[in-house]
Amino acid sequence: MQKLSALTLRETIACGKIYTMKSWERYWKYILSALGILVLVLLIMDFNSRMAELRRLTAEKEVVGAQATQLVKTNLYLETQIAYATSDRAAEEWARVNQHMQRQGDNPVAPMSPPNSTPVPTSTPVVTPRVVDNWDLWMELFLDEKSP
């Protein structure tokens, strides 16, 4: 290797053609710090996106859980309705109420009015319309007060 004089060494350093060990020793801490900060920022961004995903999935889980609970309740209600509809009690109730059927041994009773009685007519109330002046209508509209 050829020896460089102090003058040529300064010129080559000033031009940036040759790098000595001292320049790398001076900047390696800064380079590692910058890389560390970059990695830390990337990790924080990843953590933030994962937390947002967790919040979204938790909300979705609550909605799906509520829907599942509602479906279970609906299923239980429908099973109860099916069990009642297929029972003998439901068939008997339908026959008695809707078809006016009776069982053997039943004594049907039909209410009758007493002899020589006249039915009492029911009166219907007559509605009289209230005449409202325009002035009263505007007062009620703007002031929420009814005039006497």
Sequence and secondary structure as in RCSB ss.txt:
>XXXX:A:sequence
MQKLSALTLRETIACGKIYTMKSWERYWKYILSALGILVLVLLIMDFNSRMAELRRLTAEKEVVGAQATQLVKTN
LYLETQIAYATSDRAAEEWARVNQHMQRQGDNPVAPMSPPNSTPVPTSTPVVTPRVVDNWDLWMELFLDEKSP
>XXXX:A:secstr
     HHHHHHHHHHTS   HHHHHHHHHHHHHHHHHHHHHHHHHHHHHHHHHHHHHHHHHHHHHHHHHHHHHHH
HHHHHHHHHHTSHHHHHHHHHHTS    TT         TT                 HHHHHHHHHH     
